[in-house]
Amino acid sequence: MTKKIHRALARATHPDLHEDPKFEEIFKQIQEAYELGDISELVLKAFDFEVDVELNDIELSELEKKIEIQR
């Protein structure tokens, strides 16, 4: 589930797909959040960039639990 969110964000923000240089920094932030397991940051970035990720009920429940743990 975290991997799904990360992949969708990586596709949406990859610097090779955007002329704006700010995407290089954004992409790095997403990579770092994924490596650190910072699910909250990944979810926030997904909302910021309006990235739609299909999660089933089990994945959604796991996501909610992981975010609660990180608080």
C-alpha positions in Angstrom: 0.0 0.0 0.0 2.8 2.4 0.8 4.5 1.3 -2.4 1.4 2.0 -4.4 1.2 5.6 -3.1 5.0 6.1 -3.7 4.8 4.8 -7.2 1.8 7.0 -8.1 3.6 10.0 -6.6 6.8 9.2 -8.4 5.0 9.1 -11.7 3.2 12.3 -11.0 6.3 14.3 -9.9 9.3 12.8 -11.7 11.5 15.7 -12.7 12.0 14.2 -16.2 8.3 14.8 -16.9 8.3 18.5 -15.8 10.2 21.5 -17.0 9.8 23.3 -13.6 12.9 22.7 -11.5 10.9 22.6 -8.3 9.9 19.0 -9.2 13.4 17.7 -8.6 13.2 18.8 -4.9 9.7 17.5 -4.5 10.7 14.2 -6.0 13.6 14.0 -3.5 11.2 14.7 -0.6 8.9 11.9 -1.8 11.8 9.5 -2.1 13.1 10.4 1.4 9.6 10.0 2.9 9.3 6.6 1.3 12.7 5.5 2.5 11.9 6.7 6.1 8.5 5.0 6.0 6.8 8.4 6.6 3.3 7.5 5.4 1.7 10.7 6.6 4.1 12.7 4.3 3.3 10.5 1.4 -0.4 10.8 1.9 -0.1 14.6 2.2 1.9 14.8 -1.0 -0.7 12.6 -2.8 -3.4 15.1 -1.7 -1.3 18.1 -2.7 -0.7 16.7 -6.2 -4.2 15.2 -6.5 -2.8 11.7 -7.1 -5.5 9.1 -7.1 -4.5 5.8 -5.6 -6.9 2.9 -5.6 -6.8 1.2 -2.1 -9.0 -1.7 -1.1 -10.7 -1.7 2.3 -7.8 -3.7 3.9 -5.2 -1.4 2.5 -7.1 1.6 3.7 -7.5 0.2 7.2 -3.7 -0.6 7.3 -3.0 3.0 6.2 -5.2 4.4 8.9 -3.4 2.3 11.5 0.0 3.2 10.4 -0.8 6.9 10.4 -2.2 6.6 13.9 1.0 4.9 15.0 3.2 7.7 13.5 1.3 10.5 15.4 
